[in-house]
């Protein structure tokens, strides 16, 4: 029977112990995604560059949109791009989580294999893509003359979303073993959540009657915090700390649920 622990330090220690194995699985996952493509892993650069070019054309030249309190000369589409970097870390992780364990039945049936690292493989791949997206964002900000030292806070501010993604991945990966429909349902939920989060618009544009819902969304809080580093506004550390606490609780709950379901995985597969 699997041991269930409520100790965050013990969970983190177990993951750190298997960090090399996790790193190899993430590397394999990323390379397999681009294997056989003409440009191979160069798509890690090409995909965000093409997306950024589309944003620049649509929002910069067609709509000619501006962000509220946007500094003079800072492109509107960079605000959208920053929001997508944050959301895609969560969205890519969660969308692929239901198949994270089901896709490795031979690993699940090995008693000594640390199955709890499998749901973290999509997160690792999402972080690889986010890292390249962040470098491109920093390069464009430098090119437009808006790069500031506060952008260094960007990786730190994303931590609540990482914890929330980890918790959701463990929870959904466990459910995905028993309910195959989760692989179809969850991506639809992710798409809805993207439009319900301030990715393509600022939280200040939300009608007053819905503000409390958006304030309770930790992903939206992190998106707004990361944008604050771009436009020179104070980071809402109070709201960010609440999002961090929520993310930590979600990660702990997700791990407990995953460990509770672990003994039935082999029979279900």
Beta strands, then each sheet from edge to edge (+ up, - down):
end
